[in-house]
């Protein structure tokens, strides 16, 4: 098995590299990588129902959907992520445990009393330090997970807590667990030291596991896929799941509230409320916006095409957009 260390901190590129490597690299491999601040959404989740959009913006956090199932997770440079890709379809009940063993064994060799638990977690002293997910891509199976080393738990708790009164969705919800950082068990060790020690432990624990450079053709393919897929609104926020949304805030024009449903990523049944002024009924404006994509670029273009002051005096298209995203 080849061991790759990916130095990029770009979440969209890293997930694209993981996909092209799984699909296109012939040998089994294990890859270590990190992301700058990012929320990674499970393949079958409703992004809007998993994040606090205002905190996401405040902490300059990327939002990227992955190709595997499971719940939303927070990444920063205090997380070390691992990807394991193997030939064949490994979808039986025990496959998570089987492919987590190299990680568990490496941690134990470093003096960390790690154990595999439940469906897909690695625990230390009853606290979760790693969760994993799985997907079949082409003729190969991808297993990947996080290792919490020195994650900012304060940010984690804020960006992954949506307001349930704003968003009502039937999507698969993330399960929150008691978590801890491995740095608490390895005092004095930096993330750089941990990566070095963990990669050395993997090479000792996994037969034939050796460091190798990432193939150049995979790097270029990943860059292209990141732009075509992992940086797009359609992939990261679009969903086949219907849900309802409501939000209000005060502007110089007055308090404005919106309530609407999302069906097929399109705004439906929009209603405005608030103490704003306008010449014409706000129901007319709602009817003109109904049927518009929730994609912020497309929605902003629609708002800019309308003379908003007819219905809501003193609000700009950019201000009104903030109620929808």
Secondary structure, DSSP 8 states (H G I E B T S, - for coil): -EEEE-----HHHHHHHHHHHHHH--S-EEEEE--SSEEEE-TTS-GGGT--HHHHHHTT-EEEE-SS-S--EEE-TTEEEEEEEEES---STTHHHHHHHHHHHHHHHTT--EEEETTTEEEETTEEEEEEEEEEETTEEEEEEEEESS--HHHHHHHT---TTTEEE-S-------B--GGGTSTT--HHHHHHHHHHHHHHHSTT-EE----HHHHHHHHHHIIIIIT-HHHHT--SS-EEEEEEEEETTEEEEEEEEEETTEEEEEEEEES---SS-HHHHHHHHTT-BS-HHHHHHHHHTS-GGGTSTT--HHHHHTTT-
